[in-house]
Amino acid sequence: MGSEAQTSQAGPNLPSWQNVHLKPGDEEIAWIDRLERRADPIPSVGWAIRNLITRFEVCHFKAERHVQRIIEAIGNMSLDLNPASIGKAHPRFGENAWVGDQSGRSRQGQEFIWALQRWLSEEHGPDQDSPRIPRTLFDEVKRTLGDRTAPKSMLVSALVARMLLREDRQPLPSELAAFWEPIERTDLCHYSFPANVEKMICAIGRLEQVPDFVGCGSCDETRSRMAREYFRNLCAWLRGRRSSLASQLGERSPVKEWLAACLAKTLKEHAGLRGRMPSL
């Protein structure tokens, strides 16, 4: 079923746009739906590239590299990875998943999780025969959190569940509800990791909210500028005008135009840009 048909039946929460907050009756989505129908039949590589666009997050620490990789894939109409393999090094896939990560973030995130879990279990410190948790990290987490209390334990459990992306996460009770949003906006792939985890641990230890917390879904000026530049050049290419991306996108085709429009719309919504898409 095309996304336009789905929109009329189920509203804007579509699988292909699950990483974008859309409003009902979005005319730009309707235009992209028309591009999709014009591009039919779309080859499997086209759907794989669309999958990459669906996974894009502007707050990811590799956001610009991801945009470049998508543009290269559109230009070559080829993909050198399986989108389903993305994120497999995240701790949600097991405490040894970090082995497959070259950035070091997964290991660092897993160490925070181990230290928080150890605090929850009331154990005094890392096992002497296990080098998994750096002693300095455990001591800092223990010192910052302080003595165990029921509210602190509930908040630490919620933070661990979020860092593991558990699907069964439950909202906090009303007296702790103010902590829910920043906890839910804490993740390893955010550009402010590990500072955000450290801020949340400090906030829990003090039982005080984090003022002006910047977490998942945020877009700082650097990323906003990046998104704006790519959006502008993608739209120029779609209009047939001069664009710095012309050589990368290569010869035009209905499939490429559909994919470029999907990427442009995603960048626009993630960065809160006001520019209009080419058809409007």
N, C-alpha and C positions, 0 to 999 in steps of 0.2 A: 504493500500500500504506500502510495506517495505521501510525502509529508504534508501536502496541502489537504489531502483527504483526511489525514489523521488530525490535522489542526481543527477542522470543522467538527470532528467527533469528540476529541479528547482534550482540546485546549492546547496551550503552548508547551506542555511538558512532554516533549517528543524525545525518543531515544537519541536521535541525531543531534539534538540541541540540549542535551541534558547538562552541559556545562555552561549554559547561557540562560539568564533569566529573561524570558520573553513575555510580552504582553499579548493578550488576545487580539486578533485582527491586525497583526503586524504586516504592513504592505510590503516591506522588504523581504520578509519570509515568503510571501506569496509570489514575489518576483523570482526568488531563488527556486521555488517549486517549479515555476515555468521553465527555468533554465535546466532543472533536473529532468523534466519531461522531454525537453528538446534534445538532451544528451542521451536519452534512452536508445539502445541498451548500453548501460554503463558497465565497462569491464571490471573484473574482480579487483584489479589494482586500483581502480577509481574508488571503489568502496573501501579498500584498505586505507587509502589516503584520507578519505572522509572520516574514517575511524580515528586517525591521528588528530584531525581537526577537532573532533568531539572530545578528545582527551586533553586538549590544550588548556592551560591555566596561565594567565598573565603573571600571577604571583609566584610561579615556579622559579626556582633559582636559575634554571636553564631556559627561561622563556624565549629569549631571542634566538638561542640555538635551535629551539624547537620550531620557531617560525621559519628560520632558514631551511631547516630540514624538510619541512612541508613544502616550501616553495621549490626546492630542488626536486622533490618527488613529483610535484605537478609538472614541472618543466620536462623531466625525463620520462614521466609516466611509468616510473618504476620505484620500487621500495626495497631497501636492503634489510628490513627487519619485519618481524611479525608484531603488529600492534598489541596482540594479546600478551606478549612477553614484557611489555612496559610495566615497570614498577614491581617486578618480581623480587627485587632485592629489599623491598620494604619489610619491616619487622612483622607486618600482618601475616606474612607467609612463613613465619617461623623464626626462632631466635638465632638461626644460623643463616638466614637469608642474606645478611649483610656481606657474606663471602663473595657474592656476585656483584657487588657495588664497587666501582672504582673511585667514587667521589669521597668516600669516607663518612658520608652522612648517615648511612644506614647503621654502621657500626656505632657511631656516636649516639644515635637515637636509641639503639638497642641497649647501650650502656646506661642511659638515663632510665629506660624501662626497668632494667635489672635493679638499679639502685632504688627506684621507687617501689618496686615489688618487694625488695628486701626490707625497706622501711615498713611497709604494710604488714609484713610477716613478723615484725618486732625482733628480727635477728640483729645481732650486734654489729655485724660487718661482713665483708666478703669472705667466702670460704678460703682457708689458707691454701688449699690445694687447687684453687681455681683462680686464674688471673683474669677472669672475664670482666669484673668490675674494678676499675681503677680505684685504689684506696682513697685517693684525694677526692674523687667525685663522690664516693659514698659518704665520706665524712662531711663534705660540703652540703650534700642533700639532707643528711641527718641533722646537721646544725641549723640549716635554714628552715626546715619543717618543724623542728622542735619536738616537743612531746606529742605523742599520739592522743588525739581526741576524736570523738565520733564525727564531727563536721570535717576535720582535716582528712580523716580516713576516707570519707565519702568523696571528697574532692580529689584526692590523690587517685582513688579508684577510677573516677570519671576521667581524669587526665590520662591514665594508663590505657583505659578503654579507647579513648580518642586516638592516642598515638599508635595503637594497634588497629585502628579503624574497625573495631568490632561492630557488627551490624545490630547487635542487641542493646546498644547504648540507650539508657533511660534518662529522661530529664531529671534534674535535681529538685529536691523539695523547695518549696517557696522561699524558705529562709536562706537558701543558698543559690537561688535562681539567677542572681546577678553574675555568678561565676560561669554560668552555662555557655554564654556566647563566646567569651574568650577561650574557654577550654575547647569548644567546638571549632575554633579557628586556629588551633595549634597543630602543626604538622611538620614533619621532617623536611619536606620539599619546599617549604616556604623560604623566601629569600632572607627572612629574619631569624631562621633557625641557626644556632641553638639559643639565641638571646630570648626568644619567646618562651621556650620551655623554662629557662632560668627565671624569667619574670613570673610565670605562673607558679613555680615552686615557691618563690618569695611571697607572692600574694596569698598562697594557701597557708604558708607558715605564719603570716600575720593576720590571716582571715580578713584581708582588705582587698578591695577590687584593684585591678590594674587600670590606671587612668590612660585613656587614649590608646588602648591596645590595638596594634596593627597586625592582623593575622591573615589567614587564608581569605582570598577574595579581594585583598587590597591591591592598590596600584599606586606605587610611588611615582614621583615625577620622572625618574629615569625610565621606568617601564611605560608610563603614559606617553612619553616622547617617542619611545621605540614603536609602540603600537600605532601612534598617530602617523608616523612616517611610513610604516608598512601599509597601513590602511589607505593613505593618500596615493601611494604608488600602485597598489592593487586596483584601486578605483580608476586611476588614470589608464592603466592597462586595459581594464574592462571597457572603458570608453573609447579605446583605440587611440589614445593620446600618448605622448612621450612619457616613458616611465623608466626608472632606473632598474626595474625588474624585468624589462622586456627580454634581455638576453638570457636570463635564467628561466623565464617561463616559456620561451621559445615560440614555435609556431602555434597559432591559435586553433582551438577546437572546442566544440560544445562542452565536452567533459572538462577541459581545463577551465573554461569560463565558469562553469558551475562550481568547481572546486575553489577557484580564486574568489568567487563571490561568497562562498561559505566561510572561507578564512577571513575575508574582509569583514563580514558581519560579526564573526566571533570576536575579532580584535576590537571592533567598534563597541560591542556590548561590554566586554571585559574592562575596557579602559574608560567607558562612559563618554565616548566621543560623540560629537553632534553632527558630523558631516553626513550628508545623505548619500545613499547608494546610487550607482550610475543611472538606474532606470527612473529615478524619482526627481 
